[in-house]
């Protein structure tokens, strides 16, 4: 392999190193105790989230709907996934397959990262390694959360889209919508200005709306069965949940402030874009990845509260942000550096929290840092995403500014 090809193996090297680190930790401490290295709260038996599906097979076997009652789950949690997952039960999937499926999710996690980071520059490896091994990702693996499967399918959809296989990409996206609902935000990769993309966009919207209407009653069950976390989480509701616990009388005020903050960021982004501060539209494959990752983060942020394992979808935005660091315009580089820093702060919060709590009295400081980082990340991703849809000329960056890279 010549030097130029090696210089484009940053993604591959990062994923391989991540696998090695996880394997060494497994050899030293076993599964799932190895996740203590990342300060991940361990739930036993392993792959706890996956067990709501696999143990639900026992409930279904005796005629009980696991979305209504799931006492066979080790924690008696009701199934909070779309009913399509219950199609696994006639195939014989049950609790005995939990570990097998859990380790399959581990493979999909690293496989998805490899698809997203392939061809990245070698000198970007430190950032990529930090993301691959971030506690947020380790939380997803430890829980055996099905978001990993959705992440991998969306990685395939992005690859198919960039290879001009729009029909296959649309099918993959629709599959993820059926599996977990929130990937509906990712249909924005279909370019409305492109005639063929417009057809697929309309079809995806119609299919998604019909699907949601078909499972409307189940959606209420899913919402009821899904916990609203205030720790290890992000979203517009997190701050209101925390205020509601400690200051019940300020709950309404906190909710108003949260929604006012979102409105202010939206108006601020549009104002900056209108004044010619927009960032370029999707002129490269990495812009497509950015649209998927930012849309899912923004959409899930607005839906309420999400556990931090969903931050794995920020992998999609890293290639685009790292590319910004190579442009000669200072504004590009500053934006890229700030956004990368926010991503690392939020994905490494589990470890940063311990250090901050050790130096400050109580968890207040780490909570504030985490919340501020998430809100700034939300605003930054919103601004860039709106910029991509706003710009007509896909060959320019900040309006009127060149995107010439540093030589």
N, C-alpha and C positions, 0 to 999 in steps of 0.2 A: 504494500500500500504506500503510495507516494505521500509526500508531506501535505499537499493540498487536500487530498481525500481525508487524511487523518485530522486535518484542521476542521473538517465538517462532521466529526464524530462526537461532538460534545454531548448530544442527547443520548446517544448509545452508551457512551462511557458513564454518564450520570446514572442511567437506569441500571446498568450492570453493577456499579458500585452500590447502589441502593439495595439490590438483591443480595449482594455479598454481606453488607452490614446487617440486614435483617436475618440472614442465615446464621451469621456468627452469633448474633444475639440469641437466636433460637437454640443453637448448640449449647450456649452457656447457661441459659436459664429455662428453656422449654417454653411451650405455648400454653396459655397466653401470658405467662409471667414476664416475658421479654418486653412487653409494652410498658413496664414500669420504668424502663430507661427513658421513656418519653413522657413520663408522668400521666399517662393515660389511665383513667379510672377503669379498672379491670372488672368485667362481669363474668362470672363462672356459672354454668358451663360456657365454653368459648362460643364465639359467633352468636351473640345474644340476639341481635336484630333478625338474623336469618331464621332463628328458631320460631319466631311468630308465624312464619310460613310453614316450615317443616313440621312443627308440632301441631299446627292447625289441621294437618291431615288426620290426626287422631280424632279431633272434634268432628270433622266432616264425616269420618267413617261411622260415627254413631248418629249421624243426622243432625248435628249441631252446627250452626253457622259460626265459624270462628270470628267473623266480624261482629257477632253479637255476644258470643261467649267463647272463651278460649282457655279453659282451666288446665289444659294439657301443656300450655306454655309454662316454663319454669317460674315465671313471674306473673302468670295469669293475665298477660297482656292480650287484648283483643287485636285481631289482624287489622292493620291500618294501611293495607295496600289494595289497589284495585282488584276486583274479583277475578280478573284474567289470570292472576297467579294461582288460583285454585285449579286451573286446568292441569297443573302438575300432578294433582292427586290421583286422577285416573291412570296416570303413567307409572304410578307406584312410588312416587317421591314421598318420603316421610322423615321422621326425626332421625332415623338411622343414617340418612344421607347428609346430615348437617355438616359434618366435618369435611366430607368430600366436596360439597358445594362451597363451603367456606374457603378452602384452599384454592378452588377454582377462581373465586373472587380475587384472591391474592395475585394469581396469574394475570387476570384481566386488569388489575390495577397497574401492574408494571407494563403490561402490553399496551394499555392505553397511553401511558406516559411515553412509551417508545414511539407510538404513532404520532403524538403531538410534537415531541422534541427531536424527531429524526432530522438529520441534516443541520443541526444547530452548531454554531462555532464552538471550538474546544475551549476558548477562553471564557465562554459563558457558563461553563460547567459548574463553577461554585454555586451560582444562583440556582441552577437546575437541580443540583444535588440537594441543596437546602430545601427545595420544594418537594422533591420526591420523598425525602425522609422527614418531612415536617410532621409534627404531632397530629395535625388535622387529618392527614392521610393515614397515619397509623391508627387513629381513632376509627376511621372507616374500616380498616382491615380488622382491627380487634373486634369490632361489633359485627363484622360480617354483613355490613349494610349493603342493601341491594342497589344503592346509588352507584356503586362501583360498576355494576353491570350496565347501568344506564350511561355512565361515563364512557365505558368502552364502546358501546354502540354508537354514541355520538362522535367518538373519535373516528370510527369507520365511516360515519355519514360525512364527516368533514373531508376525509380522504377521497371518498367517492365523488363529492361535489367538486373538489379541486381537480379531479381527473375527468371532469365533464360528464359524469354519469349521474345526471340530475334525478332520473327516475328512481334509481337505487338509493340515492341519498334521501329522497323524499319518503320512501318506504321505511328506511331506517329511523328517520325522525318520527314518523307516525307510530312506529313500534315503541319508541321510548315514551311517547305521549300516553299510549295505552298502558304502559308499565308503571309510570310514576307521575303522570299529569303535568308537573311543572316544566318538562322539556318543551311544552308548547311554545315557550318563549324563544326557543332556538330556531323557529321557522323563519325568523328574520334573515337568515342567510340567503334565502331566495330573493334575488334582486328584482324589485318591482319594475325597474326600468328595462329589464330584459324580458322579451316576449315569452320565451319558454319558461323562464323562472316565474313569471307572473302566473302562468297557468298552474304550475306546481304549488305556488303560494296560495292561490285561491282554493285549490283542491285540498291542501293541508288544512286550511282554515275551516272549510266545510266539513271535512272528515272529523276534525277535532271537536267542532261544535256538536255534530251528530253524536259522537261518542260520549261527550259530557252530558248531553240530554238523555242518552240511553242509560247512563249509570248515575243519574242525578241523585237518587235515593242513597246510593252507595257513597257518593261524595260527602253527604252529611255524616255517614257513619265513619268514613275515613277521617274527617275533620274532628269528630268527637273522640275517636280512638287515638289520635296523634297528640302527644303531650306538647305543651307550650313551654319550652325550656327558657330559663333566664340565666343559665350558666352554660359554658361551652357552646355558645350560640351567638347568632347574629340576626338582625332583622329589625324592622321598624317597631315591632311590639316588645322587643327585649327591654328597652329602657322603661316602657310603661309598666311592664310586669314587675321590674325591680322596684320602681317607685311605689307600685301598688302594694307590695309586700311590706315595705318599710314605712311608707308614708301614704296610707290609704286615702287621706283627704286630698292628696296631690295627684291622684291617678288621672283624673280628667284633664288637669292642666298639663301633665306630662304627655298625654295623648295629643293634645292640641299642639304643643310645641313640636312633637315628632312630625306630625303631618305638615305643620308650617315649615319645618326644616326641609322636608322633601319638596314642597312647593317652591321654596326659595332657591334650592339647588336647581330645580328644573328651569325656573325663570332666569336664574343667573347664567346657566349654560346657554340658553337660547339667546340671551342678551350678548354674551361673548361671541357666539357664533355669528350673530347678526352684525356685529362690529368687525368682522373679519378675523376672528381668532379661532376659526374652526380647524380641526385636524383632518387630514385627508380621508377620503372615502376609500372603499375597498379596492385597491389597485393590485393587491398581491394576495397570495394564498393565506398569508398570516393575518390579513385583515378578516378573512372569513372565520378563522379560528377565534379571533378577538370578539367577533359578533356573537358567536356561540357562548363563550365564557362570560362576557359582560352581560349579555341578555339574561342568562340564567341567574347570575348573581343579583342583578337589579330586580328581576321579577320575583325571585324568592325573598329578597329583602323586603319588598313591598307586601308580600303575602302575609308576613307576620314574623314568626320566630323559627329559626332553623338550627339544627345542631351543626357544629363546626365541621363535621365530616363532609358537608356539602361544599366546603371550600375547595375540594379537589378540582372542581370545575374551573377554578382560576388558572389551572394549567393551560387552558386555551388562550389566555391573554398574554402569557409570558413571552412567546416568540415575538409578538408584535412590539411589546414594551422594550425588549432587549434590542430589537432593531432600531428603535428610536435613539438609543445611546450612540449609534454610529453616525448620526446626522450632524452637520456642522452648525445648525441653528440651536442656540443655547436653550430656547424654550422647549424644543423637543427633548433634549437631554435631561433637563430639569424635571419635566413631566414624567419621563420614563423612570428616573431615579427615585422620585417621590412615590410613584405608584408601586414600584418594586419593593421599596422599603415598607410600605403599608401592607402589602401582601405577605411579606415575611413576618411582620409583627403579628398579624392576625392568625396566620397558620402556625406560628410558633408560640402562641399565647400560653399554652399549657405549661411550657417550661419557663417562659418569661414571667408568668404569674408567680411562680415559686420564688424567683430571685427578687422580684419587686416587693412581694409580701414580707420578705426577710428584712428588707431595708426600710420599709414604711410600716406604719402602724395599721394593721388590718388590711383587708383586701380592697379598700376603696381606691387606692392609686392604680392598681392593675386593672380594676373594672373600668375606671375612667379612661385609661390608655386604650383598652380594647374597644370601648364604645366609640371614642373619638377616631380611632384608626378605621373602624368599619364605616363610620359616617363619611369620613374623608374619602375612603375608597369608593363608596357608593357614588359620591359626587363626581369624583374623577372619572370613573367608568361611564357614568351617565353623560358627562360632557363629551367624551371621545366617541361614544356610541352615536349620540345625536349628530356629532360632526360628520360621521361617516355617511349618515343618511341625508344630511343637509347638502353636502358638497356635490356639485355637478361635475366639476373637473376632477377626475380621479388621478391626475398626475401631479397635483399640488398639495402642499401640506397646509400650514396655517395660511389662510387665504392671502395670496400675494407673495408668499415666502417659498423659497426653493427647498426641495427635499434632498438636495445633493448631499451624499454621504461624505464623511471624512475619508480622505484618501488613506 
